[in-house]
């Protein structure tokens, strides 16, 4: 059994920013050990058992620098215990609606999780971070993922996600893995925003964060490049040159940090 804890970031609509949706895959056989690792890291930093640990703000009594060390230790523990990261990125300018982008993110990451399970074997369980869901769109989507699977595929009308045995909600504080997921998605967002917003003073930190996280991105066997299952840019084809250049620029920045991706975002006009 593999667990997939999911979260989103960069939901505020801002031109030039990327919506980030992702999930951390945790092998069930290592779940107890990783949970204990995170508990010990928290305890060693003096963080109370009832305190929520997220990417930001720092959990008391940590200052900024001490909290960076806590987050780094948690990421290193995830790497040690065989966790893997699956992420989805889409430019706000193309997504238009952040809530719809979240739904597409859930759909993509869950579909990719199903394919990852085919690669590594065994069933999986999805745990989605609880969100404000007034129209029940997320509830409906999760029910559809379980009952039907994925609809409107280019090679099939629908595809059942046969390796996933359930879709559920979770929230921060209910498991150490929700904190891990928040830290990973927050760290990825920080690195991406540093580049897209041209924040020169944190560029070195952003590169270091990506280098630290690099082993977590899912790669297929005997391939050094990060699989599209591990890091997916959407849409796959960006017709408008000004937006395509933003994707290319971000890909270049990530490659500079050692995250070499298999997917290439194409630039083909819809009008030929």
C-alpha positions, 0 to 999 in steps of 0.5 A: 500500500502507498499513501498519497497526501495532497495539497495546493499552493499559489491559489491567489490569482496573479499574472506570471505565477503558477498554480502548484498542486502536488502530493507526496507518496509514502510507502506504507511499510515506511510510514511508521518510521517516517512519522516517528522521524518527524515526531523526533525532529519536532521534539528536538526543536522544542515544538509542542506536540499540539502545534501545527507545523506548516511551511510558514509561519515558523512553529514556536519556539523556532525563529526563522533560521531554526525553522529552516533547519526543521524543514530541511530535516523533515525533507531529508527524512522523507528522502531517507524513507523512500517518499516521492513527490508528484506535482502539477504546475499551470500558469494562472494566466492560462488557468483563468480560474484557480478553483478549476485549476485545483480540480485539474490538479487533483485529476492529474496528480491522482491519475499519475499516482495510479500510473506510478502504482503500476510502475512500483506495484501495489495499491494506493490510498489518496488523502486530499487536503480539506478545502472550502468546497461550497459547490461540492466540486471537490467532493463530486470529483473524488466520488467520480475518481473512485467510481468512474476514474478519468473521463475524456482521455485522448485514447479512451472515453474513460479509464478506471484508476484501478490501483487506487482503493479510496479517496479521502480528506485529511487536514493539517494536524491529523498526521505528520504527513500533512505537515510534510506535504505542506512543507514540500508544496510550500518549498516548491512554491517558494522556489518557483515564485523566487524565479517567476517574480525575479526575487534576486535576494532569495535566488540562492536559497531557492536553488538550494531548496530545489537541490534538496528536494530533487531526489523526491521527484519521481523518476522512472527506472533507469532514467535520470530525468524527472518523469512527467508523472513526477512533474507535470506542466499543463497545458502540454502545448502553449500556443501564445509565445509570451506564455510559452516563454514563461514555461521555458524560463521556469524549466531552465531555472529548475534545470539549473538547480539539477531538476532535469525534466522529461516533459517538454512544453511545446509551442504549436499554434492552434491555427497552424 
